Amino acid sequence: MLEELREPSAGDPAAGGCRLERDFAEGDLPRLRVLTEEFAMRAGLPAASRGEFVLAVNEVASNAIVHGGGRGRLMLRRTDGEVQCRVTDGGPGFDAAVIPELLPGLDSRCGRGLWLVRLVTDHLTIVPGPVGTVVTLAIRLP
């Protein structure tokens, strides 16, 4: 299933770890979750961390679809110490200030997914651009 997974070459910025890159849209989310799970397993994340990684990637990818123009680009990679995900979209852009400090109430539709992503990952950065946003998250390897 990981036909899209490639081993980087020595000149590749992801050298030292596996890498997966893929464009996605709404209908691709189920496949994206499967690919992310397989990638995380191959990268060496324990089962509990894999579940959290898949959840976080799904939330960020879903946000790209709903709020970021209907599509995005996913990049997964393994470095020496962590498994990382970067999602880029073409929406209006936002920054980390939209993430609430406390869990939003059930009637709130703003920030719940990103609040959860921040909770289950070791690293989360959000970089807004003139068009679109780049969200990077990571979970440390044991």
PyMOL commands that place a pseudoatom at each C-alpha (Angstrom):
pseudoatom trace, name=CA, resn=MET, resi=1, chain=A, elem=C, hetatm=0, pos=[0.000, 0.000, 0.000]
pseudoatom trace, name=CA, resn=LEU, resi=2, chain=A, elem=C, hetatm=0, pos=[2.945, 2.334, 0.499]
pseudoatom trace, name=CA, resn=GLU, resi=3, chain=A, elem=C, hetatm=0, pos=[3.702, 2.549, -3.209]
pseudoatom trace, name=CA, resn=GLU, resi=4, chain=A, elem=C, hetatm=0, pos=[4.042, 6.305, -2.750]
pseudoatom trace, name=CA, resn=LEU, resi=5, chain=A, elem=C, hetatm=0, pos=[6.670, 5.900, -0.035]
pseudoatom trace, name=CA, resn=ARG, resi=6, chain=A, elem=C, hetatm=0, pos=[10.187, 6.463, -1.187]
pseudoatom trace, name=CA, resn=GLU, resi=7, chain=A, elem=C, hetatm=0, pos=[13.586, 6.269, 0.359]
pseudoatom trace, name=CA, resn=PRO, resi=8, chain=A, elem=C, hetatm=0, pos=[15.298, 9.657, -0.026]
pseudoatom trace, name=CA, resn=SER, resi=9, chain=A, elem=C, hetatm=0, pos=[18.569, 10.083, -1.860]
pseudoatom trace, name=CA, resn=ALA, resi=10, chain=A, elem=C, hetatm=0, pos=[21.687, 11.434, -0.165]
pseudoatom trace, name=CA, resn=GLY, resi=11, chain=A, elem=C, hetatm=0, pos=[21.009, 14.967, -1.480]
pseudoatom trace, name=CA, resn=ASP, resi=12, chain=A, elem=C, hetatm=0, pos=[17.407, 14.925, -0.271]
pseudoatom trace, name=CA, resn=PRO, resi=13, chain=A, elem=C, hetatm=0, pos=[16.517, 17.205, 2.687]
pseudoatom trace, name=CA, resn=ALA, resi=14, chain=A, elem=C, hetatm=0, pos=[14.750, 14.215, 4.244]
pseudoatom trace, name=CA, resn=ALA, resi=15, chain=A, elem=C, hetatm=0, pos=[17.858, 12.035, 3.981]
pseudoatom trace, name=CA, resn=GLY, resi=16, chain=A, elem=C, hetatm=0, pos=[18.099, 9.661, 6.890]
pseudoatom trace, name=CA, resn=GLY, resi=17, chain=A, elem=C, hetatm=0, pos=[14.426, 8.801, 6.871]
pseudoatom trace, name=CA, resn=CYS, resi=18, chain=A, elem=C, hetatm=0, pos=[11.491, 7.722, 4.758]
pseudoatom trace, name=CA, resn=ARG, resi=19, chain=A, elem=C, hetatm=0, pos=[9.247, 10.244, 3.087]
pseudoatom trace, name=CA, resn=LEU, resi=20, chain=A, elem=C, hetatm=0, pos=[5.769, 10.381, 1.588]
pseudoatom trace, name=CA, resn=GLU, resi=21, chain=A, elem=C, hetatm=0, pos=[4.260, 13.268, -0.366]
pseudoatom trace, name=CA, resn=ARG, resi=22, chain=A, elem=C, hetatm=0, pos=[0.732, 13.456, -1.705]
pseudoatom trace, name=CA, resn=ASP, resi=23, chain=A, elem=C, hetatm=0, pos=[-1.859, 15.974, -2.865]
pseudoatom trace, name=CA, resn=PHE, resi=24, chain=A, elem=C, hetatm=0, pos=[-5.299, 15.396, -1.379]
pseudoatom trace, name=CA, resn=ALA, resi=25, chain=A, elem=C, hetatm=0, pos=[-8.923, 16.500, -1.465]
pseudoatom trace, name=CA, resn=GLU, resi=26, chain=A, elem=C, hetatm=0, pos=[-12.032, 15.497, 0.484]
pseudoatom trace, name=CA, resn=GLY, resi=27, chain=A, elem=C, hetatm=0, pos=[-12.486, 12.035, -1.028]
pseudoatom trace, name=CA, resn=ASP, resi=28, chain=A, elem=C, hetatm=0, pos=[-8.865, 11.179, -0.207]
pseudoatom trace, name=CA, resn=LEU, resi=29, chain=A, elem=C, hetatm=0, pos=[-9.111, 11.364, 3.599]
pseudoatom trace, name=CA, resn=PRO, resi=30, chain=A, elem=C, hetatm=0, pos=[-9.742, 7.631, 4.221]
pseudoatom trace, name=CA, resn=ARG, resi=31, chain=A, elem=C, hetatm=0, pos=[-6.738, 6.677, 2.063]
pseudoatom trace, name=CA, resn=LEU, resi=32, chain=A, elem=C, hetatm=0, pos=[-4.666, 9.408, 3.693]
pseudoatom trace, name=CA, resn=ARG, resi=33, chain=A, elem=C, hetatm=0, pos=[-5.377, 7.915, 7.145]
pseudoatom trace, name=CA, resn=VAL, resi=34, chain=A, elem=C, hetatm=0, pos=[-4.319, 4.435, 5.961]
pseudoatom trace, name=CA, resn=LEU, resi=35, chain=A, elem=C, hetatm=0, pos=[-1.124, 5.770, 4.385]
pseudoatom trace, name=CA, resn=THR, resi=36, chain=A, elem=C, hetatm=0, pos=[-0.335, 7.795, 7.511]
pseudoatom trace, name=CA, resn=GLU, resi=37, chain=A, elem=C, hetatm=0, pos=[-0.857, 4.754, 9.771]
pseudoatom trace, name=CA, resn=GLU, resi=38, chain=A, elem=C, hetatm=0, pos=[1.399, 2.593, 7.591]
pseudoatom trace, name=CA, resn=PHE, resi=39, chain=A, elem=C, hetatm=0, pos=[4.015, 5.319, 7.375]
pseudoatom trace, name=CA, resn=ALA, resi=40, chain=A, elem=C, hetatm=0, pos=[4.041, 5.828, 11.149]
pseudoatom trace, name=CA, resn=MET, resi=41, chain=A, elem=C, hetatm=0, pos=[4.317, 2.074, 11.748]
pseudoatom trace, name=CA, resn=ARG, resi=42, chain=A, elem=C, hetatm=0, pos=[7.207, 1.786, 9.303]
pseudoatom trace, name=CA, resn=ALA, resi=43, chain=A, elem=C, hetatm=0, pos=[8.845, 4.834, 10.923]
pseudoatom trace, name=CA, resn=GLY, resi=44, chain=A, elem=C, hetatm=0, pos=[8.848, 3.069, 14.292]
pseudoatom trace, name=CA, resn=LEU, resi=45, chain=A, elem=C, hetatm=0, pos=[6.117, 4.850, 16.252]
pseudoatom trace, name=CA, resn=PRO, resi=46, chain=A, elem=C, hetatm=0, pos=[4.526, 2.626, 18.926]
pseudoatom trace, name=CA, resn=ALA, resi=47, chain=A, elem=C, hetatm=0, pos=[0.825, 1.800, 18.453]
pseudoatom trace, name=CA, resn=ALA, resi=48, chain=A, elem=C, hetatm=0, pos=[-0.514, 4.462, 20.855]
pseudoatom trace, name=CA, resn=SER, resi=49, chain=A, elem=C, hetatm=0, pos=[1.616, 7.170, 19.265]
pseudoatom trace, name=CA, resn=ARG, resi=50, chain=A, elem=C, hetatm=0, pos=[0.598, 6.002, 15.776]
pseudoatom trace, name=CA, resn=GLY, resi=51, chain=A, elem=C, hetatm=0, pos=[-3.046, 6.494, 16.651]
pseudoatom trace, name=CA, resn=GLU, resi=52, chain=A, elem=C, hetatm=0, pos=[-2.359, 9.992, 17.932]
pseudoatom trace, name=CA, resn=PHE, resi=53, chain=A, elem=C, hetatm=0, pos=[-0.296, 10.816, 14.843]
pseudoatom trace, name=CA, resn=VAL, resi=54, chain=A, elem=C, hetatm=0, pos=[-3.042, 9.603, 12.493]
pseudoatom trace, name=CA, resn=LEU, resi=55, chain=A, elem=C, hetatm=0, pos=[-5.625, 11.587, 14.454]
pseudoatom trace, name=CA, resn=ALA, resi=56, chain=A, elem=C, hetatm=0, pos=[-3.524, 14.757, 14.298]
pseudoatom trace, name=CA, resn=VAL, resi=57, chain=A, elem=C, hetatm=0, pos=[-2.795, 14.391, 10.572]
pseudoatom trace, name=CA, resn=ASN, resi=58, chain=A, elem=C, hetatm=0, pos=[-6.482, 13.753, 9.864]
pseudoatom trace, name=CA, resn=GLU, resi=59, chain=A, elem=C, hetatm=0, pos=[-7.533, 16.875, 11.788]
pseudoatom trace, name=CA, resn=VAL, resi=60, chain=A, elem=C, hetatm=0, pos=[-5.055, 19.107, 9.963]
pseudoatom trace, name=CA, resn=ALA, resi=61, chain=A, elem=C, hetatm=0, pos=[-5.892, 17.609, 6.547]
pseudoatom trace, name=CA, resn=SER, resi=62, chain=A, elem=C, hetatm=0, pos=[-9.623, 18.006, 7.258]
pseudoatom trace, name=CA, resn=ASN, resi=63, chain=A, elem=C, hetatm=0, pos=[-9.039, 21.649, 8.168]
pseudoatom trace, name=CA, resn=ALA, resi=64, chain=A, elem=C, hetatm=0, pos=[-7.209, 22.164, 4.863]
pseudoatom trace, name=CA, resn=ILE, resi=65, chain=A, elem=C, hetatm=0, pos=[-10.248, 20.833, 3.025]
pseudoatom trace, name=CA, resn=VAL, resi=66, chain=A, elem=C, hetatm=0, pos=[-12.898, 22.701, 5.027]
pseudoatom trace, name=CA, resn=HIS, resi=67, chain=A, elem=C, hetatm=0, pos=[-11.076, 26.008, 5.615]
pseudoatom trace, name=CA, resn=GLY, resi=68, chain=A, elem=C, hetatm=0, pos=[-8.149, 25.973, 3.198]
pseudoatom trace, name=CA, resn=GLY, resi=69, chain=A, elem=C, hetatm=0, pos=[-9.577, 25.827, -0.274]
pseudoatom trace, name=CA, resn=GLY, resi=70, chain=A, elem=C, hetatm=0, pos=[-10.808, 22.235, -0.530]
pseudoatom trace, name=CA, resn=ARG, resi=71, chain=A, elem=C, hetatm=0, pos=[-7.456, 20.566, -1.051]
pseudoatom trace, name=CA, resn=GLY, resi=72, chain=A, elem=C, hetatm=0, pos=[-3.954, 20.365, 0.312]
pseudoatom trace, name=CA, resn=ARG, resi=73, chain=A, elem=C, hetatm=0, pos=[-0.532, 18.779, 0.093]
pseudoatom trace, name=CA, resn=LEU, resi=74, chain=A, elem=C, hetatm=0, pos=[0.713, 16.302, 2.686]
pseudoatom trace, name=CA, resn=MET, resi=75, chain=A, elem=C, hetatm=0, pos=[4.342, 15.518, 3.401]
pseudoatom trace, name=CA, resn=LEU, resi=76, chain=A, elem=C, hetatm=0, pos=[5.323, 12.882, 5.958]
pseudoatom trace, name=CA, resn=ARG, resi=77, chain=A, elem=C, hetatm=0, pos=[8.895, 12.197, 6.933]
pseudoatom trace, name=CA, resn=ARG, resi=78, chain=A, elem=C, hetatm=0, pos=[10.938, 10.444, 9.560]
pseudoatom trace, name=CA, resn=THR, resi=79, chain=A, elem=C, hetatm=0, pos=[13.953, 12.238, 10.964]
pseudoatom trace, name=CA, resn=ASP, resi=80, chain=A, elem=C, hetatm=0, pos=[16.470, 10.966, 13.506]
pseudoatom trace, name=CA, resn=GLY, resi=81, chain=A, elem=C, hetatm=0, pos=[14.204, 11.764, 16.433]
pseudoatom trace, name=CA, resn=GLU, resi=82, chain=A, elem=C, hetatm=0, pos=[10.628, 12.168, 15.259]
pseudoatom trace, name=CA, resn=VAL, resi=83, chain=A, elem=C, hetatm=0, pos=[7.936, 11.560, 12.700]
pseudoatom trace, name=CA, resn=GLN, resi=84, chain=A, elem=C, hetatm=0, pos=[6.765, 14.779, 11.084]
pseudoatom trace, name=CA, resn=CYS, resi=85, chain=A, elem=C, hetatm=0, pos=[3.807, 15.883, 9.003]
pseudoatom trace, name=CA, resn=ARG, resi=86, chain=A, elem=C, hetatm=0, pos=[3.511, 19.066, 6.980]
pseudoatom trace, name=CA, resn=VAL, resi=87, chain=A, elem=C, hetatm=0, pos=[0.188, 20.088, 5.410]
pseudoatom trace, name=CA, resn=THR, resi=88, chain=A, elem=C, hetatm=0, pos=[0.029, 23.013, 3.023]
pseudoatom trace, name=CA, resn=ASP, resi=89, chain=A, elem=C, hetatm=0, pos=[-3.212, 24.520, 1.717]
pseudoatom trace, name=CA, resn=GLY, resi=90, chain=A, elem=C, hetatm=0, pos=[-4.303, 27.423, -0.451]
pseudoatom trace, name=CA, resn=GLY, resi=91, chain=A, elem=C, hetatm=0, pos=[-6.919, 28.982, 1.810]
pseudoatom trace, name=CA, resn=PRO, resi=92, chain=A, elem=C, hetatm=0, pos=[-7.142, 32.410, 3.416]
pseudoatom trace, name=CA, resn=GLY, resi=93, chain=A, elem=C, hetatm=0, pos=[-4.504, 31.610, 6.054]
pseudoatom trace, name=CA, resn=PHE, resi=94, chain=A, elem=C, hetatm=0, pos=[-4.600, 31.631, 9.851]
pseudoatom trace, name=CA, resn=ASP, resi=95, chain=A, elem=C, hetatm=0, pos=[-2.158, 31.432, 12.733]
pseudoatom trace, name=CA, resn=ALA, resi=96, chain=A, elem=C, hetatm=0, pos=[-1.847, 29.655, 16.069]
pseudoatom trace, name=CA, resn=ALA, resi=97, chain=A, elem=C, hetatm=0, pos=[-3.915, 32.343, 17.794]
pseudoatom trace, name=CA, resn=VAL, resi=98, chain=A, elem=C, hetatm=0, pos=[-7.078, 30.537, 16.625]
pseudoatom trace, name=CA, resn=ILE, resi=99, chain=A, elem=C, hetatm=0, pos=[-6.270, 27.563, 18.869]
pseudoatom trace, name=CA, resn=PRO, resi=100, chain=A, elem=C, hetatm=0, pos=[-8.125, 27.989, 22.154]
pseudoatom trace, name=CA, resn=GLU, resi=101, chain=A, elem=C, hetatm=0, pos=[-6.198, 27.472, 25.392]
pseudoatom trace, name=CA, resn=LEU, resi=102, chain=A, elem=C, hetatm=0, pos=[-9.026, 25.408, 26.900]
pseudoatom trace, name=CA, resn=LEU, resi=103, chain=A, elem=C, hetatm=0, pos=[-11.142, 22.768, 25.199]
pseudoatom trace, name=CA, resn=PRO, resi=104, chain=A, elem=C, hetatm=0, pos=[-13.950, 24.585, 23.400]
pseudoatom trace, name=CA, resn=GLY, resi=105, chain=A, elem=C, hetatm=0, pos=[-17.502, 23.673, 24.310]
pseudoatom trace, name=CA, resn=LEU, resi=106, chain=A, elem=C, hetatm=0, pos=[-19.448, 21.212, 22.201]
pseudoatom trace, name=CA, resn=ASP, resi=107, chain=A, elem=C, hetatm=0, pos=[-21.403, 24.056, 20.627]
pseudoatom trace, name=CA, resn=SER, resi=108, chain=A, elem=C, hetatm=0, pos=[-18.201, 25.712, 19.395]
pseudoatom trace, name=CA, resn=ARG, resi=109, chain=A, elem=C, hetatm=0, pos=[-17.026, 24.891, 15.867]
pseudoatom trace, name=CA, resn=CYS, resi=110, chain=A, elem=C, hetatm=0, pos=[-13.790, 26.825, 16.082]
pseudoatom trace, name=CA, resn=GLY, resi=111, chain=A, elem=C, hetatm=0, pos=[-10.473, 25.355, 17.122]
pseudoatom trace, name=CA, resn=ARG, resi=112, chain=A, elem=C, hetatm=0, pos=[-11.461, 21.931, 18.515]
pseudoatom trace, name=CA, resn=GLY, resi=113, chain=A, elem=C, hetatm=0, pos=[-9.385, 19.959, 16.006]
pseudoatom trace, name=CA, resn=LEU, resi=114, chain=A, elem=C, hetatm=0, pos=[-6.286, 22.108, 16.375]
pseudoatom trace, name=CA, resn=TRP, resi=115, chain=A, elem=C, hetatm=0, pos=[-6.688, 22.093, 20.157]
pseudoatom trace, name=CA, resn=LEU, resi=116, chain=A, elem=C, hetatm=0, pos=[-6.603, 18.292, 19.982]
pseudoatom trace, name=CA, resn=VAL, resi=117, chain=A, elem=C, hetatm=0, pos=[-3.614, 18.301, 17.615]
pseudoatom trace, name=CA, resn=ARG, resi=118, chain=A, elem=C, hetatm=0, pos=[-1.670, 20.498, 20.038]
pseudoatom trace, name=CA, resn=LEU, resi=119, chain=A, elem=C, hetatm=0, pos=[-2.584, 18.138, 22.873]
pseudoatom trace, name=CA, resn=VAL, resi=120, chain=A, elem=C, hetatm=0, pos=[-1.421, 14.881, 21.204]
pseudoatom trace, name=CA, resn=THR, resi=121, chain=A, elem=C, hetatm=0, pos=[1.717, 16.084, 19.398]
pseudoatom trace, name=CA, resn=ASP, resi=122, chain=A, elem=C, hetatm=0, pos=[5.140, 17.107, 20.657]
pseudoatom trace, name=CA, resn=HIS, resi=123, chain=A, elem=C, hetatm=0, pos=[5.522, 19.923, 18.155]
pseudoatom trace, name=CA, resn=LEU, resi=124, chain=A, elem=C, hetatm=0, pos=[3.024, 22.101, 16.267]
pseudoatom trace, name=CA, resn=THR, resi=125, chain=A, elem=C, hetatm=0, pos=[3.778, 25.161, 14.146]
pseudoatom trace, name=CA, resn=ILE, resi=126, chain=A, elem=C, hetatm=0, pos=[1.428, 27.159, 11.972]
pseudoatom trace, name=CA, resn=VAL, resi=127, chain=A, elem=C, hetatm=0, pos=[2.867, 29.524, 9.400]
pseudoatom trace, name=CA, resn=PRO, resi=128, chain=A, elem=C, hetatm=0, pos=[0.362, 31.676, 7.526]
pseudoatom trace, name=CA, resn=GLY, resi=129, chain=A, elem=C, hetatm=0, pos=[1.220, 32.934, 4.078]
pseudoatom trace, name=CA, resn=PRO, resi=130, chain=A, elem=C, hetatm=0, pos=[-0.342, 35.453, 1.748]
pseudoatom trace, name=CA, resn=VAL, resi=131, chain=A, elem=C, hetatm=0, pos=[-2.370, 32.569, 0.331]
pseudoatom trace, name=CA, resn=GLY, resi=132, chain=A, elem=C, hetatm=0, pos=[-2.576, 29.441, 2.419]
pseudoatom trace, name=CA, resn=THR, resi=133, chain=A, elem=C, hetatm=0, pos=[-1.069, 28.031, 5.543]
pseudoatom trace, name=CA, resn=VAL, resi=134, chain=A, elem=C, hetatm=0, pos=[1.659, 25.518, 6.366]
pseudoatom trace, name=CA, resn=VAL, resi=135, chain=A, elem=C, hetatm=0, pos=[0.966, 23.390, 9.442]
pseudoatom trace, name=CA, resn=THR, resi=136, chain=A, elem=C, hetatm=0, pos=[3.787, 21.200, 10.732]
pseudoatom trace, name=CA, resn=LEU, resi=137, chain=A, elem=C, hetatm=0, pos=[3.359, 18.686, 13.525]
pseudoatom trace, name=CA, resn=ALA, resi=138, chain=A, elem=C, hetatm=0, pos=[5.597, 16.003, 14.966]
pseudoatom trace, name=CA, resn=ILE, resi=139, chain=A, elem=C, hetatm=0, pos=[5.692, 13.190, 17.489]
pseudoatom trace, name=CA, resn=ARG, resi=140, chain=A, elem=C, hetatm=0, pos=[9.011, 12.092, 18.985]
pseudoatom trace, name=CA, resn=LEU, resi=141, chain=A, elem=C, hetatm=0, pos=[10.212, 8.561, 18.437]
pseudoatom trace, name=CA, resn=PRO, resi=142, chain=A, elem=C, hetatm=0, pos=[10.891, 6.476, 21.546]
for i in range(1, 142): cmd.bond("trace and resi %d" % i, "trace and resi %d" % (i + 1))
show_as sticks, trace
zoom trace
